[in-house]
Amino acid sequence: MSARDAVLLRPDAAGLVQAAEILTQGGLVSFPTETVYGLGADARNDKAVAAIFAAKGRPAFNPLIVHLGDVAAAHAICDFNDDARRLAAAFWPGALTLVLPLRAQAGISRLVTAGLDSIALRVPDHPVAQGLLAAFDGPVAAPSANPSGRISPTTAAHVREGLGDRIDALVDGGACAVGLESTIVACLGAPTLLRAGGIPAEAIAACLGRPLITAENPDAPVSPGQLLSHYAPLGQVRLNATARQDGEVMLGFGRVEADLNLSPSGDLTEAAARLFDCLHQLDAMGATRIAVTPIPDHGLGRAINDRLQRAAAPR
């Protein structure tokens, strides 16, 4: 792990080759995906994966997502049932993570799965991520590139602020388009929603032709993003606020008066893309008390509310 500031790499062929070489040597590389910036390491290298946990200060029982270049690479690591094949065909590459049974002899570090017999996999839809995966030609474990429990990064500047002196390299690919982590669905039996995210659960249910089961156990997570206190800014968060209280900074949605607004026009896609950047801005402002106006709880609004509820959880 780096003892100096991360090397900043361009998102071109030379930069991606250099990033892949750092991964091969067991280093940590942050790179953009369409959702948020990931903190990547060789998923087969125990020491490299352990360095992710050390850099983030992440609980060892919280599993990591493995990023792959295509569906064929995923089939070499895990078993797909019919539901998983249908979802992969519809949403990969894209902002969907599938939790699937891990194949014996898959070669994945047990630290990645937190000792479970299942693994969380994703094929990202971002040219820089795809370029890095092609150059590395192997599985990359990559949680969000932020200190554990803090706001996820959607720009290279966010990564440098949170982890700049704890990692080896950072590929600057600009702002992330989706700005919200992937949706996680377990296909270990009946398809089960583990985390709302960049693909609305309604779209996944429509693809399957039936509703998803919803399950959450923050004390024993089987996938990333299930810990209760997560995605937290420095200030105390109050949700569904209709008026500002003394000392509060207001984070709004829609046509409301607010210090910051996720989307003045009430666009949930815009709000999702701006969520973490706004939380970073609130930290930069020194906000100690944050009031958040109501956000519709459907589509991407469900994922936004999930993140805000975790941000507001006692810690």
Stockholm file with secondary structure:
# STOCKHOLM 1.0

chainA/1-315         MSARDAVLLRPDAAGLVQAAEILTQGGLVSFPTETVYGLGADARNDKAVAAIFAAKGRPAFNPLIVHLGDVAAAHAICDFNDDARRLAAAFWPGALTLVLPLRAQAGISRLVTAGLDSIALRVPDHPVAQGLLAAFDGPVAAPSANPSGRISPTTAAHVREGLGDRIDALVDGGACAVGLESTIVACLGAPTLLRAGGIPAEAIAACLGRPLITAENPDAPVSPGQLLSHYAPLGQVRLNATARQDGEVMLGFGRVEADLNLSPSGDLTEAAARLFDCLHQLDAMGATRIAVTPIPDHGLGRAINDRLQRAAAPR
#=GR chainA/1-315 SS CCSSCCEEECSSHHHHHHHHHHHHTTCCEEEECSSSEEEEEETTCHHHHHHHHHHHTCCTTSCCEEECSSHHHHHTTBCCCHHHHHHHHHHCSSSEEEEEEBCTTCCCCHHHHTTCSEEEEECCCCHHHHHHHHHHTSCEECCBSSSTTSCCCSSHHHHHHHHTTTSSEEECCCSCSSCSCCEEEECSSSCEEEECCSSCHHHHHHHHTSCCEECCCTTSCSSTTCCSSCSCCSSEEECSCSSCCTTCEEEECSSSCCSEESCTTCCHHHHHHHHHHHHHHHHHHTCSEEEECCCCCSTHHHHHHHHHHHHTSCC
#=GC SS_cons         CCSSCCEEECSSHHHHHHHHHHHHTTCCEEEECSSSEEEEEETTCHHHHHHHHHHHTCCTTSCCEEECSSHHHHHTTBCCCHHHHHHHHHHCSSSEEEEEEBCTTCCCCHHHHTTCSEEEEECCCCHHHHHHHHHHTSCEECCBSSSTTSCCCSSHHHHHHHHTTTSSEEECCCSCSSCSCCEEEECSSSCEEEECCSSCHHHHHHHHTSCCEECCCTTSCSSTTCCSSCSCCSSEEECSCSSCCTTCEEEECSSSCCSEESCTTCCHHHHHHHHHHHHHHHHHHTCSEEEECCCCCSTHHHHHHHHHHHHTSCC
//
